[in-house]
Each structure stands twice: as C-alpha cells, then as structure tokens.
C-alpha cells in the first residue's frame, strides 16, 4: 500500500479504535461485534504495510495496544526495526 494512503487510513482507524473503547454503548454483544470488525480492519491494514518506518504505523500500533487490540508479533517486530531508523 502506498505510504500516503496508509497514513490516512491509519489515522482514521486510530480514531475508531479510541472511540470504540471510549463509548461502551449498546449491548455487550454489539460491542464485541464492533471490536471484532475493528480488529479485522487493523489486521488488514497492517498486512498492506510496505514501509515499517512510517511513524503513523507505530502510532497506530500504540493506539491499538493501548485500547486492547492485538497486533501480530511479526508486525511489531517490523515496526521495532523501522523505529531504529528514526535515530
């Protein structure tokens, strides 16, 4: 996926992840379904990541983990290696 497209989608998804956690409206079943949908979207977005040095990717990972979503260990490893390029 092209970097600009990833950045835009990552920012939108970060907002969704934060708001899904902040708003516990509806039934537990609805909340679970929404989290599953967001988890799938998160996994799909990271599967298209071509540039692990993007700060937006690391930010998305941090937001996801902070809000109880999972990021595959392989992706986390790629992002950690990408972050080492920042310094």
C-alpha positions in Angstrom: 0.0 0.0 0.0 1.2 3.5 -0.9 2.5 5.4 2.2 0.1 8.3 1.9 -2.8 6.0 1.7 -1.6 4.0 4.7 -1.1 7.2 6.8 -4.6 8.4 6.0 -6.2 5.0 6.8 -4.1 4.6 10.0 -5.2 8.0 11.3 -8.9 7.2 10.7 -8.6 3.7 12.2 -6.8 5.1 15.3 -9.8 7.4 15.9 -12.2 4.5 15.5 -10.2 2.3 17.9 -10.1 5.1 20.6 -13.8 5.9 20.2 -14.8 2.2 20.3 -13.1 1.9 23.6 -14.4 5.2 25.0 -18.1 4.5 24.1 -19.4 1.4 25.6 -22.9 2.0 24.2 -25.2 -0.8 23.2 -25.1 -4.4 24.4 -22.1 -6.4 25.2 -22.7 -8.5 22.1 -22.8 -5.4 19.9 -19.6 -4.1 21.5 -17.9 -7.4 20.9 -19.0 -7.5 17.2 -17.7 -3.9 16.7 -14.3 -4.8 18.3 -14.1 -7.9 16.0 -14.7 -5.7 13.0 -12.1 -3.2 14.1 -9.6 -5.9 14.8 -10.1 -7.3 11.4 -9.6 -3.9 9.8 -6.5 -3.3 11.9 -5.0 -6.7 10.8 -5.8 -6.0 7.1 -4.3 -2.5 7.2 -1.1 -3.8 8.8 -0.9 -6.6 6.2 -0.6 -3.9 3.5 2.2 -2.1 5.3 5.2 -1.7 3.0 7.1 0.9 4.8 7.6 0.0 8.5 9.5 3.2 9.1 6.2 5.2 9.0 5.6 7.0 12.2 1.8 6.6 11.5 2.3 2.8 11.7 4.0 2.9 15.1 1.3 5.3 16.3 -1.4 3.0 15.2 0.2 0.1 16.9 0.5 2.0 20.1 -3.2 3.1 20.0 -4.3 -0.4 19.2 -2.4 -2.0 22.0 -3.5 0.8 24.5 -7.1 0.1 23.6 -6.9 -3.7 24.0 -6.5 -4.7 20.4 -3.8 -7.1 19.2 -1.0 -6.5 16.7 0.7 -9.6 15.3 4.2 -10.2 16.7 5.7 -10.1 13.1 4.3 -6.6 12.5 5.5 -5.5 15.9 9.0 -6.7 15.0 8.9 -4.9 11.7 7.8 -1.7 13.4 10.5 -2.0 16.0 13.2 -2.4 13.3 11.7 0.6 11.5 11.8 2.7 14.6 15.5 2.1 14.9 15.9 4.1 11.6 14.5 7.2 13.3 17.6 7.6 15.5 
